Amino acid sequence: GLGRGFDRYRSVTFDAEGTEELLEIAGAEVAATDDGPPLLLYVHFGPPHMPYAPPEPFRSAFVDPALQSDVTGSIRDCTEITVAALAPDHPDVQRLVALYDGHVRYADDLLRRVTEPCLTGERAERFAVLFTSDHGEAFMQHGAVGHNSFCYEPMVRIPWVIAAPGALPEGRVVPGPTSILDTLPTLLELFDLPIARGELDGVSLASDLFRDASASGAPRELYLSSRYPRDGKAAQFALVEGPWKLVSRRRGKPPALFDMRDDPDELVDLARRLPERAEEMALRLAERRAAFARRRGEFEAEEAPLTRTLLRDLESLGYGGADFDSIGGR
């Protein structure tokens, strides 16, 4: 269903060859705008998603050859490091981070090759480019590798950058926490486009892109939940309000409270020191969870067996194959 609403939709394989094909397709679409109607082009790269396997020279860019480790960046490596509960400074974790950094550099290069024709030269003022991501990656901070199992910052903090030469001011930083859900309402307002139907969960950041960060209003509240429960346990939830972040914990432990201004790594739990704030945010987090549970009950998804075609498509996106089977995935 990813092609719904688009005039054209192309899917490529998850490997480097498929990524190069995607670059060619994107480049041709950008070039065609010189003679065509207005264009909305959505380009979704696989890198730097796991497995962390960028091509050379990016693969070796950050790897220390003196490091004693056989880690290759595979999904199996990520799983085994998590199960073994290795420390962040363990050689296997350090090598995994180096491979990920190389993958990020590779993604940077891909992004440059797509956006450079749009943001330089005489055509620059014809384009607006927005870059974001769906999640971050953790490397044994709080005991996990990868994404979607926790609500801590390494997994949920993402880039959100927009450039429109001649139309948007340079160097603006939107104050306070924002959400990836803000992408669509922001673009709709910037381009004066109507909302097709229903209400949007995010808010437009358009006005924030034109004003000083010092002119910010009341702190915004954001609700977060991990996509997958870890090890069969309950999913994790969090509430963010300005610099404050409350994170639920398992095994009957009370939620943890963090001040992101002084503790961006979420190492110091302030819940006991600030019980009133922790209790008030915990109450609102419970209310938000209850509201979402009611909504989920209204829109239960239908269950159906995966067809061979869908399984093949999932494998082409990296969700399948021998590496997936090796860790017990089905």
Secondary structure, 3 states (H helix, E strand, C coil): CCCCCCCCCCCCCCCHHHHHHHHHHHHHHHHHCCCCCCCCCCCCCCCCCCCCCCCCCCCCCCCCCCCCCCCCCCHHHHHHHHHHCCCCCCHHHHHHHHHHHHHHHHHHHHHHHHHHHHHCHHHHHHCCEEEECCCCCEECHHHCEECCCCCCHHHHCCCEEEECCCCCCCCCCCCCCCCHHHHHHHHHHHCCCCCCCCCCCCCCCCHHHHCCHHHCCCCCEEEEECCCCCCCCCCCEEEEECCEEEECCCCCCCCEEEECCCCCCCCCCCCCCCHHHHHHHHHHHHHHHHHHHHHHHHCCCCCCCCCHHHHHHHHHCCCCHHHHHCCCCC
